[in-house]
């Protein structure tokens, strides 16, 4: 009888050992699956980046980029930074500008200077407008909201608060910036430039990291100072860069 009981005890212990070993193997397999999934971005993916001023705001929408839009952004728009390296990491020293946009290579480039075509240089207000546009694009490339508001109309500045604007442009770099033509009454400038940004911050119908832009800005005077206004309706055109 004792022998039978002893054998039963041994069998129970052996069964328990098998269960424990199997459970341990299963846990190891699950752990390895999670680690691989995390590496592939399917588990534990983060959609925030420390590149922006806030890591808790909701995901951005392209409507935050009112600069390239014919209509104002919704007041509820609250863009944020997607998880990718900022496009500003490509910025280097500015080379000597080309003399004519028709012969200049398409961007992107390291040149962040606002350049003028020969036709624009001949305009009596070209230097004044160039300096304003340089401040405008510098503010965007340096992610300086306060400076940006000083270079645009009060109506444009009111469309986005500091947090919305900073998050929307957190990964933006504009380069190969050309003033192609100017006209008066009202003062308008046709522009061409290339933007680099996180694809999630690009227009909703062209979610790529590099875009060539063509548009017309209008200008006005507020408090005795020339400022950048909105784009002319229907003038905004954009295509993806080669290789996108």
C-alpha positions in Angstrom: 0.0 0.0 0.0 2.9 2.4 0.9 4.6 1.6 -2.3 1.5 2.4 -4.3 1.1 5.7 -2.5 4.8 6.5 -3.0 4.4 5.9 -6.8 1.3 8.1 -6.9 3.2 10.9 -5.2 6.0 10.6 -7.6 3.6 10.7 -10.6 1.9 13.8 -9.2 5.2 15.6 -8.7 6.4 14.7 -12.2 3.1 16.1 -13.7 3.6 19.3 -11.7 7.1 19.6 -13.1 5.9 19.2 -16.6 3.2 21.9 -16.1 5.8 24.3 -14.7 8.3 23.7 -17.5 5.6 24.2 -20.2 4.3 27.4 -18.5 7.9 28.8 -18.4 8.5 28.0 -22.1 5.2 29.7 -23.0 6.1 32.8 -21.1 9.5 33.0 -22.8 7.8 32.6 -26.2 5.3 35.4 -25.4 8.1 37.7 -24.2 10.2 37.1 -27.4 7.1 37.8 -29.5 6.5 41.1 -27.8 10.1 42.1 -28.1 10.1 41.4 -31.9 6.7 43.1 -32.3 8.0 46.1 -30.5 11.0 46.3 -32.8 8.7 46.1 -35.8 6.6 48.9 -34.4 3.4 46.9 -33.8 3.5 46.8 -30.0 4.5 49.7 -27.8 4.7 52.1 -30.7 5.0 55.7 -29.6 3.5 58.5 -31.6 5.1 61.4 -29.7 8.5 62.8 -30.1 10.7 64.8 -27.7 11.5 67.1 -30.7 8.3 69.1 -30.0 7.4 71.2 -27.0 4.7 68.8 -25.9 4.5 65.0 -25.8 0.9 64.6 -24.8 -1.1 66.5 -27.5 -3.2 64.6 -30.1 -1.9 63.6 -33.5 -1.6 66.5 -36.0 -3.6 67.2 -39.1 -2.4 69.0 -42.2 -5.1 71.7 -41.6 -2.7 73.2 -39.1 -0.5 74.3 -42.0 -2.5 77.4 -42.8 0.5 79.0 -44.6 -0.2 76.8 -47.6 -3.9 76.9 -47.4 -6.5 79.1 -49.1 -8.8 78.8 -46.1 -8.2 79.2 -42.3 -7.5 76.2 -40.1 -10.3 75.0 -37.8 -10.1 76.5 -34.4 -10.1 73.0 -32.9 -7.0 71.9 -34.8 -4.3 70.8 -32.3 -1.4 69.2 -34.3 1.4 67.3 -32.7 4.7 65.8 -33.6 4.9 62.4 -35.2 7.7 59.9 -34.3 10.4 60.6 -36.8 13.6 62.6 -37.0 13.0 66.3 -37.5 13.7 67.5 -41.1 15.7 70.3 -39.5 18.5 67.8 -39.1 19.3 68.3 -42.8 20.1 72.0 -42.4 23.7 73.1 -43.0 25.4 76.3 -44.1 23.7 78.4 -46.8 25.6 78.3 -50.2 25.6 81.2 -52.6 22.2 81.6 -54.2 21.5 81.0 -57.8 20.7 84.0 -60.0 17.6 82.6 -61.8 15.0 80.1 -60.6 14.5 78.9 -64.1 18.0 77.4 -64.1 18.3 76.6 -60.4 18.0 72.9 -59.5 14.9 71.8 -57.6 15.2 71.4 -53.9 15.6 70.3 -51.2 18.9 71.9 -50.5 21.0 73.5 -47.7 20.1 77.0 -49.0 17.6 78.7 -46.7 18.1 82.1 -48.2 15.1 83.8 -50.0 16.3 84.4 -53.5 15.1 86.7 -56.2 14.7 86.2 -59.9 16.1 88.9 -62.2 12.6 90.2 -62.8 11.9 90.5 -59.1 15.2 92.3 -58.5 14.1 95.0 -60.8 11.0 95.7 -58.7 11.4 98.9 -56.6 10.1 97.1 -53.4 12.0 93.8 -54.0 14.5 94.3 -51.1 11.8 95.3 -48.6 9.7 92.2 -49.5 12.7 89.9 -49.6 13.7 91.0 -46.1 10.2 90.3 -44.8 10.0 86.9 -46.5 13.4 86.0 -45.1 12.1 86.8 -41.6 9.0 84.8 -42.3 10.8 81.7 -43.5 13.5 82.0 -40.8 10.8 81.9 -38.2 9.4 78.7 -39.7 12.8 77.0 -40.0 13.8 78.1 -36.5 10.4 77.2 -35.1 10.0 80.7 -33.7 6.3 81.4 -33.3 6.8 84.9 -31.8 8.9 86.0 -34.8 6.4 84.5 -37.2 3.5 86.4 -35.8 5.5 89.6 -36.3 5.8 88.9 -40.0 2.2 88.0 -40.8 -1.2 89.7 -40.6 -3.1 89.7 -37.3 -5.7 87.5 -39.0 -3.2 84.8 -39.9 -1.6 84.9 -36.4 -5.0 84.4 -34.8 -5.6 81.2 -36.7 -3.1 79.2 -34.6 -1.9 79.6 -31.0 1.6 79.1 -30.0 1.3 75.4 -29.2 -0.6 74.5 -32.3 1.8 76.4 -34.6 5.0 75.0 -32.9 3.7 71.4 -33.1 2.5 71.8 -36.7 5.9 73.1 -37.9 8.1 71.1 -35.5 9.7 69.0 -38.3 9.5 71.6 -41.1 12.4 72.9 -43.1 11.9 75.1 -46.2 14.7 75.5 -48.6 15.4 76.5 -52.2 13.1 79.5 -51.7 12.5 81.7 -54.8 10.6 84.9 -55.4 9.7 84.4 -59.0 7.6 87.4 -59.8 6.0 90.5 -58.2 3.0 92.6 -59.0 1.4 95.7 -57.5 -2.1 96.9 -56.4 -2.3 94.7 -54.5 1.3 93.7 -53.8 1.7 90.0 -54.5 4.6 87.6 -54.9 4.7 84.3 -56.7 6.9 81.9 -54.7 8.6 78.6 -55.3 10.2 76.5 -52.5 10.7 73.0 -51.2 9.5 71.8 -47.8 10.7 68.8 -45.8 8.6 67.6 -42.9 7.2 64.5 -41.2 4.8 63.0 -43.7 2.0 63.1 -41.1 2.3 66.9 -41.2 2.1 67.2 -45.0 -1.2 67.9 -46.8 -3.8 65.1 -46.3 -3.8 64.3 -50.0 0.0 64.2 -50.3 1.5 62.6 -47.2 5.2 62.6 -48.1 8.3 64.0 -46.4 9.4 66.3 -49.3 7.2 68.6 -51.3 7.8 71.2 -54.0 5.5 74.2 -53.6 4.3 77.0 -56.0 2.0 79.7 -54.6 1.2 83.4 -54.5 1.4 85.4 -51.3 -0.4 88.7 -50.9 0.9 91.4 -48.6 -0.6 94.2 -46.6 0.4 97.0 -44.2 -0.6 96.8 -40.6 0.5 99.4 -38.0 2.8 100.9 -40.6 4.6 97.7 -41.3 4.5 95.4 -44.3 3.3 91.9 -43.4 2.7 88.6 -45.2 -1.0 87.8 -45.8 -2.7 84.6 -46.9 -2.2 82.9 -50.2 -4.2 83.8 -53.2 -7.1 81.3 -53.6 -6.4 78.8 -56.3 -2.7 79.6 -56.5 -1.4 76.9 -54.2 0.1 73.9 -56.1 2.3 71.2 -54.8 3.9 67.9 -56.0 6.1 65.4 -54.3 9.9 65.5 -54.7 11.6 63.0 -56.9 12.1 59.7 -55.2 9.2 60.1 -52.8 
